[in-house]
């Protein structure tokens, strides 16, 4: 016969620096039921803050370094691994659960709350590429992911100990309660980040406010509910630490706008004229005053340079307009510059621009510098702009609706654009093209990334749109060939467009292989000639990578 186990009488509660038995009941200032609710509420808030830190790192890393899939994979995998390490490390703190949890939340609030600002500062003042600090942002991203993951992982064992001290219950029930609160908190944090924090507060202030909430809740839970678990000295140390953390976060919040302006000047130079965060991206305009050229940056990447844009847009648009062109669809091109080139051609009756960023369209329509550069294309009654998703728009477009489609989209190796270079997407484009219609695609710099460029070509062919390739760049007189200009040294240090591509690559596609010509009835281009166009085709052909498979939605290959 097995003797029933009789638990030993509970000992005194552990204190900071003094060992105590795990599971010892704490003398609480409230009833056990109320105490248990407060602990679970603390779990809920801490879980929400932890997920906000994760999403903040993913979002900022994607903006600064591109390729959101890679950045999300790095942050989440490193953080989950670190959470396991934190859980193991917290076993040594279970005897001092209240003090350990209070100290841990103060550190987590400081590290998580300041992570976005520190990461942005390193990027802005040391550069994302090149030099001694070439990998600074990437190393810092991994470091923050590890640190925050360890701290989040250490929360669970300590909270498990605290909830058992409030009221003893079977371990399975305690784990269920704890993880239910944790997962619901994660849901709230995950939804609050994209729908509340990011649009209304921005990345920097949102992270700082999250750290403030984290510090307040952690300190209130320990100093309010478990204060008798701590010695007088421990209470004062914990209170002082949290006051310092809150003071630092509050100071950073007050200075966030000034910091962002200084960082923006470090990244873009001193002539930033417009900087807005739209619903889709950050849009920055520089120059266009006192003779300085206008540059347009989208999410930190140079998209339009006054000194180069005409070569790009003429090469993108002009070859596609040789033939019927009464009805034209422009995908992307919210700056209005591709539309400017289209509207130069006689016989154009309607131009539809599908740009996902309504804020960019408003800027191109109303900004004096950008509207002058696009020659007030948005004031032309033939132009109609919409902000629908490109996939959704094409699915609802009748067959054979357009004579020409211009795809003026970011490079295909930017993850958000990958689906717009897929076989499925080009299948939709083939359907909306007239039988003798033509499609012009910007497919990235062919000389620098030939495999990506020729994957776009293979994808077009798989969709039934054989293409002819050509490239164009700025003239490098010393080398006697087309090349992109060297970037501004300050911007190159910030990693905005380094390394500089040696030209732009394009593909002109149709149901049957098209001829690469210029429309003789159109006004003469300023930078493009039949000879340079033929030379660009020969240059592109020399880079061909044969045998590449097409890219699809479920198997992207860029």
C-alpha positions in Angstrom: 0.0 0.0 0.0 1.3 3.4 -1.0 1.3 6.0 1.7 -0.5 9.2 0.6 1.8 12.1 0.2 1.4 14.9 2.8 2.9 18.2 1.7 5.2 19.9 4.0 4.1 23.1 5.6 5.0 26.1 3.4 8.1 28.0 4.4 8.7 31.7 4.4 8.6 33.4 1.0 11.9 33.8 -0.8 13.5 37.2 -0.9 16.0 38.9 -3.2 19.3 37.1 -2.5 17.8 34.7 0.0 16.9 31.2 -1.2 13.3 30.0 -0.8 11.4 26.9 -1.8 9.7 27.0 -5.2 6.0 27.1 -5.1 5.9 28.7 -1.6 2.8 30.8 -1.3 3.3 34.5 -1.2 1.6 36.8 1.3 -0.6 38.8 -1.1 -2.3 42.2 -0.5 -5.3 40.9 -2.4 -7.4 37.7 -2.5 -5.9 34.8 -4.4 -8.6 35.0 -7.1 -7.8 38.6 -7.7 -4.0 38.0 -7.6 -4.4 35.2 -10.1 -6.3 37.5 -12.5 -3.6 40.2 -12.1 -0.8 37.8 -13.0 -2.7 36.6 -16.1 -3.3 40.2 -17.1 0.4 40.8 -16.8 1.1 37.8 -18.9 -1.4 39.1 -21.5 0.3 42.6 -21.7 3.9 41.2 -21.7 3.0 38.8 -24.5 1.5 41.6 -26.6 4.6 43.7 -26.0 6.9 40.8 -26.9 5.2 40.2 -30.3 5.3 44.0 -31.1 9.1 43.9 -30.6 9.4 41.0 -33.0 7.2 42.6 -35.7 9.0 45.9 -35.2 12.4 44.3 -35.9 11.0 42.5 -39.0 9.4 45.7 -40.4 12.4 47.9 -39.9 14.9 45.3 -41.2 12.7 44.8 -44.3 12.7 48.6 -44.9 16.4 49.1 -44.3 17.8 45.9 -45.9 15.0 44.7 -48.2 13.8 41.1 -48.8 11.1 40.8 -46.2 11.0 37.0 -46.3 14.7 36.8 -45.4 14.5 39.4 -42.6 11.4 37.7 -41.1 13.0 34.3 -41.2 16.2 35.6 -39.5 14.3 37.5 -36.8 11.8 34.8 -36.0 14.1 31.8 -36.1 16.8 33.5 -34.0 14.2 34.7 -31.6 12.5 31.4 -31.1 15.9 29.7 -30.6 16.8 32.4 -28.0 13.5 31.9 -26.2 14.5 28.3 -25.6 17.8 29.5 -24.2 16.0 32.0 -22.0 13.7 29.4 -20.6 16.6 27.2 -19.6 18.5 30.2 -18.1 15.4 31.2 -16.0 15.5 27.9 -14.1 18.2 29.5 -11.9 16.0 32.4 -11.1 12.9 30.5 -10.0 13.9 30.8 -6.3 13.8 34.6 -6.8 10.9 34.6 -9.2 9.4 38.0 -8.3 12.7 39.9 -8.2 13.9 38.1 -11.3 10.7 38.9 -13.3 10.8 42.5 -12.3 14.4 43.0 -13.3 13.8 41.0 -16.5 10.9 43.2 -17.6 12.9 46.4 -17.0 15.7 45.2 -19.2 13.2 43.9 -21.9 11.4 47.2 -21.9 14.7 49.1 -22.4 16.1 46.8 -25.1 12.9 46.2 -27.0 11.7 49.8 -26.8 14.9 51.2 -28.0 15.7 48.6 -30.6 14.1 50.4 -33.6 15.8 53.7 -32.8 19.3 52.1 -32.3 19.0 50.0 -35.5 17.9 53.0 -37.5 20.7 55.1 -36.1 23.4 52.5 -37.0 22.0 52.3 -40.5 21.8 56.1 -41.0 25.2 57.1 -39.6 27.3 54.1 -40.5 25.7 52.8 -43.7 24.0 49.6 -44.7 26.7 48.6 -47.1 30.4 49.2 -47.6 33.2 50.1 -45.2 34.1 48.9 -41.8 30.4 48.9 -40.7 29.2 47.0 -43.8 27.3 44.4 -41.8 26.4 46.7 -38.8 22.6 46.7 -39.2 22.6 42.9 -39.9 24.7 42.1 -36.9 22.7 44.4 -34.7 19.5 42.8 -36.0 20.7 39.3 -34.9 21.9 40.7 -31.6 18.6 42.3 -30.8 16.7 39.2 -31.9 18.9 37.0 -29.6 18.6 39.4 -26.6 14.9 40.0 -26.9 14.2 36.3 -27.5 16.2 35.3 -24.4 14.3 37.8 -22.2 10.9 36.7 -23.6 11.8 33.0 -23.1 12.8 33.7 -19.5 9.4 35.2 -18.7 7.4 31.9 -18.9 9.1 29.9 -16.1 9.1 32.9 -13.8 5.4 33.6 -14.4 4.6 30.0 -13.9 6.3 30.2 -10.5 4.4 33.4 -9.6 1.0 32.1 -10.6 1.6 28.9 -8.5 2.5 31.1 -5.5 -0.7 33.0 -5.8 -2.8 29.8 -5.6 -1.5 26.2 -5.9 -3.1 24.3 -8.7 -2.2 21.3 -10.8 0.6 22.0 -13.3 -1.4 21.2 -16.3 -4.1 23.7 -15.4 -1.5 26.4 -14.6 0.2 25.9 -17.9 -3.1 26.1 -19.8 -4.1 29.3 -18.1 -0.6 30.8 -18.6 -0.4 30.0 -22.3 -4.0 31.0 -23.0 -3.3 34.5 -21.7 0.1 34.5 -23.5 -1.5 33.6 -26.9 -4.4 36.0 -26.6 -1.9 38.8 -25.7 0.2 37.8 -28.8 -2.9 38.1 -30.9 -3.7 41.6 -29.6 -0.1 42.7 -30.1 0.1 41.3 -33.6 -3.0 43.2 -34.6 -2.1 46.4 -32.8 1.2 46.7 -34.6 0.0 47.1 -38.2 -3.4 48.7 -37.5 -2.6 51.1 -34.6 1.0 51.5 -33.7 2.6 51.7 -37.2 0.0 54.0 -38.9 -0.6 56.3 -36.0 2.7 56.4 -34.2 5.3 55.1 -36.6 8.1 52.6 -36.0 10.2 54.5 -33.6 7.5 56.0 -31.3 5.5 52.8 -31.5 8.4 50.7 -30.1 9.2 53.3 -27.4 5.6 53.3 -26.2 5.5 49.5 -26.2 8.6 49.5 -24.0 7.0 52.0 -21.6 3.9 49.9 -21.3 6.1 46.8 -20.7 8.0 48.5 -17.9 5.0 49.9 -16.2 3.1 46.6 -16.1 6.2 44.6 -15.0 7.0 47.0 -12.2 3.4 47.3 -11.1 2.9 43.5 -11.0 6.0 42.9 -8.9 6.0 45.9 -6.7 2.3 45.9 -6.2 1.4 42.2 -5.9 4.6 40.5 -4.8 6.3 43.3 -2.9 6.5 41.2 0.3 8.7 38.7 -1.6 11.3 41.4 -1.8 13.6 42.9 0.7 13.5 46.7 1.2 16.7 47.1 -0.6 15.4 45.0 -3.6 12.3 47.0 -3.8 14.2 50.3 -4.0 16.6 48.9 -6.6 13.8 47.6 -8.7 11.9 50.9 -8.4 15.0 52.9 -9.3 15.8 50.8 -12.3 12.3 51.1 -13.7 12.2 54.9 -13.1 15.5 55.1 -15.1 14.1 53.0 -17.9 10.9 55.0 -18.1 12.9 58.3 -18.1 15.1 57.0 -20.9 12.1 55.9 -23.0 10.2 59.1 -22.3 13.3 61.2 -23.3 13.7 59.2 -26.5 10.0 59.6 -27.3 10.2 63.4 -26.9 13.3 63.5 -29.2 12.0 60.9 -31.7 10.9 63.5 -34.3 14.2 65.4 -34.1 16.1 62.1 -34.2 14.2 61.0 -37.3 14.9 64.3 -39.1 18.6 64.1 -38.3 18.7 60.5 -39.4 16.9 61.3 -42.6 19.4 64.0 -43.4 22.2 61.6 -42.7 20.7 59.1 -45.1 19.4 61.4 -47.9 21.6 64.5 -47.5 20.6 68.0 -46.3 18.2 68.8 -49.2 15.2 66.7 -48.1 12.2 68.6 -49.3 9.3 66.2 -48.7 9.2 63.2 -46.4 5.9 61.5 -45.8 4.8 58.0 -44.6 1.9 56.9 -46.8 -0.3 53.9 -46.2 2.2 51.8 -48.3 5.7 53.2 -47.9 7.9 56.1 -47.0 8.2 58.7 -49.8 11.1 61.2 -49.8 11.8 63.9 -52.3 15.1 65.7 -52.3 16.5 68.6 -54.4 14.5 70.6 -56.9 15.6 73.8 -55.3 18.4 76.2 -56.3 19.2 74.1 -59.3 19.6 70.8 -57.4 18.3 67.7 -59.2 15.2 66.1 -57.9 15.4 62.6 -56.5 12.5 60.4 -55.4 13.1 57.6 -52.8 10.6 55.0 -52.0 11.3 53.1 -48.7 14.9 54.2 -48.8 15.5 53.1 -52.4 16.2 55.6 -55.2 13.4 55.2 -57.8 13.7 58.5 -59.8 16.8 60.6 -60.4 16.3 63.8 -62.3 19.6 63.3 -64.1 18.8 59.8 -65.3 15.1 59.3 -65.3 14.5 60.3 -69.0 16.8 57.5 -70.3 15.0 55.0 -68.1 11.4 56.0 -69.0 12.1 56.5 -72.7 13.6 53.1 -72.9 10.7 51.5 -70.9 7.9 53.2 -72.9 9.0 54.1 -76.4 9.6 50.6 -78.0 6.3 49.4 -76.7 4.4 52.2 -78.4 5.5 51.2 -81.9 2.1 49.9 -83.1 -1.5 50.4 -82.0 -1.5 52.3 -78.8 -4.9 53.9 -78.3 -5.5 52.1 -74.9 -2.5 51.9 -72.5 -2.2 50.4 -69.0 0.6 51.4 -66.7 1.3 49.2 -63.7 3.1 51.1 -61.0 4.5 54.4 -62.3 2.7 56.5 -59.7 5.3 59.3 -60.3 3.7 60.0 -63.6 6.9 59.8 -65.6 6.0 56.7 -67.7 2.6 58.3 -68.4 4.4 61.5 -69.6 6.2 59.4 -72.3 3.0 57.6 -73.2 1.0 60.8 -73.6 3.6 62.2 -76.1 2.4 59.7 -78.7 -0.4 60.8 -81.1 -3.4 58.5 -81.1 -3.4 57.8 -77.4 -7.0 57.9 -76.2 -6.9 56.5 -72.7 -4.1 55.8 -70.1 -4.9 53.9 -67.0 -2.4 54.0 -64.1 -2.7 51.3 -61.5 -0.5 52.4 -58.5 -1.0 50.9 -55.1 0.2 54.0 -53.3 -2.5 56.8 -53.4 -0.1 59.1 -51.5 2.5 58.9 -54.3 -0.1 59.7 -56.8 -1.2 62.8 -54.8 2.4 63.9 -54.6 3.0 63.4 -58.3 -0.1 65.4 -59.0 0.4 68.3 -56.6 4.1 68.6 -55.8 5.5 71.5 -57.9 8.8 69.8 -58.6 7.5 66.3 -59.4 4.5 67.5 -61.4 6.9 69.7 -63.4 9.1 66.7 -64.1 6.1 64.6 -65.3 4.9 67.6 -67.3 1.6 67.6 -65.4 0.6 64.3 -66.8 -2.1 63.9 -64.1 -3.8 67.0 -65.5 -4.3 65.3 -68.9 -8.0 64.2 -69.2 -6.9 61.0 -71.0 -5.1 59.8 -67.8 -7.1 57.9 -65.2 -5.4 56.8 -62.0 -6.5 54.0 -59.6 -5.1 52.4 -56.5 -6.4 48.9 -56.8 -4.2 45.8 -56.3 -2.7 44.9 -59.7 -3.8 41.2 -59.5 -7.4 42.2 -58.5 -7.5 44.8 -61.2 -6.4 42.5 -64.0 -8.9 39.8 -62.9 -11.7 42.2 -63.4 -10.4 43.7 -66.6 -12.1 42.5 -69.9 -10.1 40.5 -72.4 -8.1 42.4 -75.0 -8.8 45.7 -73.2 -5.3 47.3 -73.9 -3.0 47.8 -76.8 0.0 48.4 -74.6 0.9 47.5 -71.0 3.8 49.1 -69.3 5.1 47.3 -66.2 7.0 50.0 -64.2 7.4 48.0 -61.0 10.3 47.6 -58.5 13.0 45.0 -59.2 11.7 41.4 -59.0 14.1 40.4 -56.3 12.3 42.8 -53.9 10.0 40.3 -52.1 6.8 42.4 -52.3 7.1 42.6 -56.1 7.9 38.9 -56.7 4.3 37.9 -57.4 4.1 40.7 -60.0 6.8 38.8 -62.0 5.1 35.4 -61.8 3.8 33.2 -64.6 0.3 33.6 -63.2 0.5 37.4 -63.4 1.8 37.4 -66.9 -1.0 35.0 -67.9 -3.4 37.7 -66.7 -1.6 40.3 -68.7 -1.7 38.2 -71.8 -5.4 38.0 -71.5 -5.9 41.7 -71.2 -3.6 42.5 -74.2 -5.1 42.9 -77.6 -4.1 40.3 -80.1 -1.4 42.6 -81.5 -0.7 44.2 -78.1 2.7 44.6 -76.5 4.0 44.4 -73.0 7.1 46.3 -71.7 8.6 45.1 -68.4 11.4 46.6 -66.3 13.2 43.5 -65.1 16.1 44.9 -63.1 19.8 45.5 -64.1 20.7 42.8 -66.5 24.5 43.2 -66.2 24.5 43.0 -62.4 21.8 40.3 -61.9 21.6 38.3 -65.2 20.0 35.3 -63.6 17.1 37.3 -62.2 16.6 39.1 -65.5 16.6 36.0 -67.6 14.2 34.3 -65.2 11.7 37.1 -66.0 12.3 36.3 -69.7 11.7 32.6 -69.1 8.5 33.4 -67.1 7.1 35.6 -69.9 7.8 32.8 -72.4 6.1 30.3 -70.2 3.0 32.5 -70.1 2.9 32.7 -73.9 4.6 36.0 -74.3 8.0 35.7 -76.1 10.2 38.7 -75.5 13.2 40.6 -76.8 15.7 41.9 -74.3 17.5 45.2 -74.2 19.3 47.4 -71.8 20.2 51.1 -71.4 22.3 53.1 -69.0 24.1 56.4 -68.8 27.1 57.0 -70.9 30.5 56.4 -69.4 32.9 58.3 -71.7 36.0 56.6 -70.3 34.7 53.1 -71.0 32.8 53.9 -74.1 29.7 51.9 -73.0 26.5 52.4 -71.1 26.8 52.5 -67.3 24.9 53.9 -64.4 26.3 56.9 -62.7 28.3 56.6 -59.5 26.1 57.3 -56.5 26.4 60.3 -54.3 29.1 59.4 -51.7 26.9 60.4 -48.7 24.0 58.3 -50.0 26.3 55.4 -50.9 27.5 55.4 -47.3 24.0 55.1 -46.2 23.4 52.2 -48.5 20.6 53.9 -50.6 21.7 52.7 -54.0 24.9 50.9 -53.6 26.4 49.1 -55.4 25.3 51.1 -58.4 23.7 49.1 -61.2 25.4 49.4 -64.6 22.2 50.0 -66.4 18.5 49.0 -66.6 17.2 45.9 -68.3 13.9 45.7 -70.1 11.9 43.0 -71.9 9.4 43.8 -74.8 6.9 41.0 -75.1 3.9 40.1 -77.2 2.0 37.0 -78.4 4.5 36.7 -81.2 8.1 37.8 -80.8 8.0 41.6 -81.3 10.4 43.8 -83.4 12.4 46.3 -81.4 11.7 49.7 -83.0 10.7 53.2 -82.2 7.4 54.8 -83.4 8.4 57.0 -86.4 5.2 59.1 -85.9 6.0 60.0 -82.3 8.2 63.0 -81.2 11.8 62.1 -81.3 13.2 60.8 -78.0 15.8 62.9 -76.3 18.1 60.0 -75.2 17.1 57.0 -77.3 17.9 56.3 -80.9 17.4 53.3 -83.1 21.1 52.6 -83.0 21.4 52.8 -79.2 18.3 50.5 -78.9 19.9 47.9 -81.2 23.1 48.2 -79.3 21.2 47.7 -76.1 19.7 44.5 -77.4 23.1 43.1 -78.4 24.5 44.0 -75.0 21.6 42.2 -73.2 21.8 39.1 -75.4 25.4 38.6 -74.4 24.4 38.1 -70.8 21.8 35.4 -71.5 21.5 32.6 -69.0 19.9 29.6 -70.7 17.7 26.9 -69.3 16.1 28.8 -66.4 12.7 27.7 -65.1 9.8 30.2 -64.8 8.8 31.8 -61.6 5.4 31.0 -60.2 3.4 32.1 -57.2 4.1 28.9 -55.3 7.7 28.6 -56.5 9.2 32.1 -56.7 12.7 31.9 -58.2 14.0 35.5 -57.8 
